[in-house]
Structures are given as structure tokens and as C-alpha cells.
Amino acid sequence: MSIANYLYLSAILFTIGAIGVVVRRNAIVVFMCIELMLNAANLAFVTFARINGNLEGQVVAFFTMVVAACEVVVGLAIIVTIYRSRRSASVDDASLLKR
Amino acid sequence: MLQTSANLVWFIALPLFSSALLLLAGKKANSWGHVLATTVSASTFTIGIIEFLAMQARPEENRAVGQKLFTWISVGAFNVDASLLLDQLSICFVLLITGVGTLIHIYSISYMSHDLDRRRFFAYLNLFIAAMLLLVLGDSYLNLYVGWEGVGLASYLLIGFWNQKPAYATAAKKAFVANRVGDVGLSLAIMIAFATFGDVSFSGIKAQAESASTTQLTAIGLMLLLAACGKSAQFPLQSWLGDAMAGPTPVSALIHAATMVTAGVYLITRSSFIFDEAPIAQIMVLVVGAVTLLFGAIIGTAKDDIKKALAASTMSQIGYMILATGLGPIGYAFAIMHLLTHGFFKASMFLGAGSVMHGMKDEVNMRKYGGIGKFMPITALTFGLGYLAIIGVPPFAGFYSKDKIIETALNAGGIKGIALGIATLLGAAITAFYMTRVVILTFFGNERWGHKDEPHESPALMLIPISLLSLGSIASGYLLYQGKSLVNWLEPVVNPLKEHHAEELFSPNAVSAMTLTVVAIGIFLAVRKYRGNQLDSAPEKVSIFTTAARKDLFQDSLNEKAFMLPGQSLIKRLLQIDLLVIDGFVRSVGAVSVGAGTKLRALQSGYVRSYALMMVVGALALIATVWIVTA
């Protein structure tokens, strides 16, 4: 199996994530799509590390995971707070900045 | 090397401090403000006396003293210290300002007692004293300039003291604007002096004056003359003085008769080292003096407002002084002598006019006076003494000081001497005419005030200062003239011995005889015209000359046609340019920003998803660009 297939998979996962972010309203789903995009990027990093035969891509993947974990903590906290105050997890309802 | 005297700063600090205190303390100071101001003024007079006695005790070459207050400006080669200089010339002014000033403070306590704003009035009076003392004590043109502007401000504030009346506020503005024209002259003179000499102090310029080119000295001299014209109400900037009579009468006496308006004479005398080397400027000084002394005298003959008649007379008398300063080294001392005697007799007459107004319910029209002499005997007596002094009857003050000027003018030689002699003699005759007119219309003749209330004599607090001033108008001339005391006293400053007047065409006695003859003619004409019963309003059918004199010889109309209206239309054009071009540019920049903002605002929907879409599209566009560029 060609190693390029990993990159194709990464690109497909990223696209699915990006489309999800744009089209879905539920904040939780949007959030999961962001995770999907991050992991697609991770997959690409690891694949490139493999192709180039060094460890740098793998190291970056670990960094991404740590950052993603932090992001989940903060993001979920925000979503939960919004849900508590507005009884809705729709991102379209959270458009108060416009006014 | 100048000796230092630590006292000088108090001349300015005391009244300045008192003025600030009275203005800042507000109504709390209403009960004691006038006492403080008068005390401060009297203390400056006391310091003046002490300094004068100390100065007299010193040998002649060490009489001047100075005091450096602080380094004011220090930029490269340009160094100006804020320092004071008290020499033989300044001390004359210091004593006049503080002495007459104190008497007028005392007078004002009573005169202004019914005014709700008396405290503010006294604060301004003290401000004036401080600024005027700075003017005469500054040791450089720049220090003088600060005082010069300061007295202009005080004069403006005091002319417009009753600014609730629009006409008075306008008079204040007029005085301020006319003074600004002169002030521009002074600042230009300072700039030219700095460009020429690299120095603005009197001593520094005096040392270099003889080596400078005549052109530059003439330029400085003419600019200084312009400044003097503005401040001293000389032709062609004289029109403000008549309107300045809108201020309270003590102000007219102090600022617009005795002290501030004589600042121009001080300036020219102080700058004698420039004018002595610039003959053209000196001739212009003579012309201005001669024209103004006749101008003022002619205007004085037609005014029915007692204060305006006296103001016209002030203008004319200052014309005499300016003319004397233009006569060169020999004239300066006589100019100062006339200035001092004039300070006494004119202040006493103004205060007398104020006393009459006080007794006549603030009526100023002399046609509504008449026969006041028997109701106000002390005022009439003191006014009469001032009258005898100004027309120059011996042995009153004006006889000595004015005769000396006429004598010097007659002896100037050539056509100059004849022209100036005729001008000064004619001026003396007209002076006698209009002053006699004032006295007859006010104190003699039928009673024309048209109401039952009889005029009453003013309180003692007003009469005492008037009496002291009229003592000055009796004695000051003799004291200053006797043994050439003032001439010798001022000699180190104005250096009159540099020029030798060999032949004297007219002896002092001949001049006195001529003067007294023309004065007698003036009195005779006035008595013939104004004796007996008068109407209570001015006659309407009058000759064209009277009409002209009543309208200040059309100076106001000329100023309006030649300067005010073109100025206003220029300003209107500039305003249009400002609105269309400059404002238009600035506004269109704003309009573009606002329009662009309105358009771009549509992009901001507030929906997270649309922002995300934009980011995706943007990222794709970026990738595409990179692809295209690198491929």
C-alpha cells in the first residue's frame, strides 16, 4: 500500500471536518468536527515524518494533542455555560456580537 | 557694574500677589479687598520713596540699581534674564505710578462703594500697578514687552469693567484691537533689534547702537514709534482713547491719563540711543506728536461729554510729550517733566470730573451741568487749579513744563522750528479754549440739569486724593524745573549734553510772553462764546468743522472704511475657503471611511458558521495562490 494513501485519508478527514464546521449548527458537533480536523492534521504530520525518516512530525503531533486537550477543556466549558444560560447549543443563536 | 537691590522684586510681586488673591478669594474678600489693594499700593509707594532716597544718596554714576530674578530664556546665543533695572528714569515713573495710583485707590474706595464688583475692580487696579511697574522696571525690551501687554490687558479689563453694557464691552474691544496694532510694532522692533544686535537688553543695544547701520536703526525706531502710537493714543491709532472713557472714572484718571498712555513716551525716551542715531524716525516722531497735539485739541473743543473732552486733552498733551522726545537729547527731560506734571493735573481733573458725576447721578453731558461750582466748592476749586496748570498759567505746573517744550520746539531751528513752534503755540491756544469751555459749562452759568435734586459735594475720601493731586499740579512744575533739577537728574540716562544748541532764537521770557498771549486769546474766545445762559443740548446747526470735530475728525469712519470693512470681507472669503477647501477635504476623508464601513459591515453577520466559511474560503484562496505562484 502506498504511503500516499495516508495523506489522502488525512485530506478526506479534514474536508469532512471543515464541511461539518460550516454546515452543522449544534455546537457539540461543530466541536467534534474541529477535533476531526486537528486529527487529520496529526495524521498528515506523522505521515510526513515517516516519509522524511525523522521524528519532528511526530513531536508536533504530540504538541497538537496537548493543545487539543486544552482547547476541549476551555471550549466545552464555554458551550456548557452558553447552554445553561440560553437553553440552546445552536451556534446560530450565539450571534449577540452582531448587535 | 550695576549694584543689586533686593527690593525691586517687591514692586511687582506685592500687587501681583494681591491681585491674584482678590480674584481667587471670591466673595469672601468683598469686605476687605479694597483695603488690601490700597495697602499694597501704598506699600509699593513706600518702597519707591525708600529707593528714591537711597538713589539720591548715591553718587551720580552709581545711581542705577538692578536685580536679576531668574534666567528666562537661554537658547544658544539668545539669553534673556528676567531682571529689573531701576535708574533715574524708571524712578520718576515708579513714583508717579505708585503715588498717583495710591491716591486713586483711596478715591475708588468711595467712588466704587455702591458697585457690587468693587473687589474685582481693585484686583484689576493692582494687576495694572504690577504690569505698569514691570513695564518701567524691565531691563530689556522683552521684559518691557511683558509689562506692555500686561497694562494692555488691565486696560481692557477696566474699560470693559461694566461689560453688561454692550457699548462698553465694544469700547474695551476697540481699545484692545488698536493696542494690538501698536504691539505688533513693538514685537517687530524687538525682532529687528535682535537680528541686528543679537541682544534685546537696553544696555546691550545702547553699547552697539552707534556702530549699527542707519537703515536698521530707522526701522527699529519706526516700529517703536508705532508701538508708542498704539499705547499712547497718538495719530493714527488714537481713536480708542475717547471710547476708553467707558471705564469707571478712576480708571480714566489712572490708566488713560496719568500712567499707561504715557508708556509710549517712556518707550521713546528709553530708546533715546536708537532715535538719536535715526534722524528719519526722529522726524516721524515730531510729525506724529505735532499732528496729535492739534488733533486732540481740536476734538476737545467739540466734545460735550466731560470725560471725552478730557480724554481728547490727554491725547493732545501726550502729543506735546511725543513731540518733545522727537526734539532729540534736549527734549527728553522736558517730555518727562511734562509727563509728570500732566500726571498730576490731569489725574486731579479726571477725579474732579468723577466727583461731579458722582454728585450729578452719573451724568456726563456738560450741556446738562452748569452752575455746579456753588454746590461743589472743593471740587470746583481743585478742578480750577488743574485748569490753571494745564493751560500754563504761572506759577502752576503746566507753565514750566509746557513752556519748556514750546521753547525747545521754537529753538529747533530752520523750518522745523517754525512749523513746530506754530503747532505748539496753536495747540496751547486751543487748549486754553477747550479747557475754559469745560470749566464754564460745568461750574458756571445757568443750571441746566433739569431735575429738582441739587448736586452734592463728594465725601472726604474722594476729596482728599483730589486735593493732594491738585497740590501736585500747583507745585510739581516749579519743583522739577527749579535749578534744572529734573534735567540734571535724567542726564545720565538720556544724555542731553551730547548735542550743543549754540544759538537760542527765542529767550525763555519771550516764549512765555508768546504762550501767555495765545492762551489769553484762547480764554477770551471761550469766555465770549460760552458766557451767559446756555441751552441744555448741543446746537444742531453747526459748521462743518464742528461736525468733524464731534466725530473725532472722521478717524473712526476712516478706520472702518480702510481697515475694518476690507478686513471683514477678507475674513469672510477666508472663512469660505476654510469651509469649502480645508473642511471639505477633511470631511470627504471622513465620508469615504464611513461609506466603506457601511458597505463592509454587511460582511459581519455575527454567525460563527459564516466566519468559519470565510476562513475556509480564505485558506483555500491562499493555497491556490501559493500553488499558482510556485507552479
Interface residues (C-beta under 8 A of the other chain):
Chain A: A18 V21 V22 V23 R25 V30 V91 D92 A94 S95 L96 L97 K98 R99
Chain B: Q604 S605 G606 Y607 V608 R609 A612 L613 V616
